[in-house]
Amino acid sequence: MKQTPKVLSSADGKLRVVFYENENGLFQWRAQKIIPPDPDLGHPDPERGRTNHIPSGYFARLDEAEGEARKIVGWLRESK
């Protein structure tokens, strides 16, 4: 059974890391840059930049993947 991905956002709002269960039943995380809104360019809402696949390996447990994700962004607030 797949679990809902969880998202951590950095305190400065420039990075978010998603950790989730993949199709093989293992757990992974991936980091994404956030491009701030720029009304002058017609982007009123924040956009996700290119996904940066930082080599993180695969984890047997979700809490291990979460721990690695938290190391990347530091201890920060959890977004919904």
N, C-alpha and C positions, 0 to 999 in steps of 0.2 A: 504494500500500500504506500503510495507516494505521500509524502508530507508536504504541507504548504511551504514554499520558500519563505525564508525570513530575510529581512533587509536591515542592514546597519548603515547609518549615515554619519559621516564625519561631522564634528562640531562646526567646522567652517562651511559645510554644505557643498564641498567640491568633490567629494568622493562618496560612493556607496558601494557596499559589498553585499552580494546576495549569496546565501548558502542554502543548499537544496539537495534533495536526493535525485540522483541521475537515473537513467533508464536501466542501468545494471544493478540498481539497489545499493550503490555506494554513494557516499556523500562528497560533495565538492563545494567550492566557493569560487566566485569570480568578482572582480572589481570593475567598477564603471565610473568614469569621470562625469561630472555634471557640468553642463555648459549653462552659465547663468542667463537669465532672461535679458534680451536686448530689444526693446521696443523699436529702436531706430532701424533694426534689420528685420523687423516683422516677426520676432520671436518673443511673444509675451510670456510664455511659460518656460520653465527650465527644461532643457533637453538632455537626454543621456548622450554622452559622447561615445566614441568607439569603445567596445568592451576590451579591456586589457586582460588577456588570459595570463595571469601571473602563475608560473608553475607552482602548484600547491599540492599535487599528489591527490590520492584518493583516500578517504577515511572510512573506517568500518562503522563509526558512530557519528550521529549528528552533532553531539556536543564537542567532539574533536574538531570537526569542520568549523563549528562556531568559534571555538577557541582560536583557531588559526585566522579566521576572518577578523576577530577582534584585535589580534596582534597587528594586522595590517592597518586598521583605521584607528587604533588606540581605543581606550575605554571611552565610549560615547553613548549618546542617547539612541534608543531603538525607535525606528519610525514604523508606522503602520502601513 
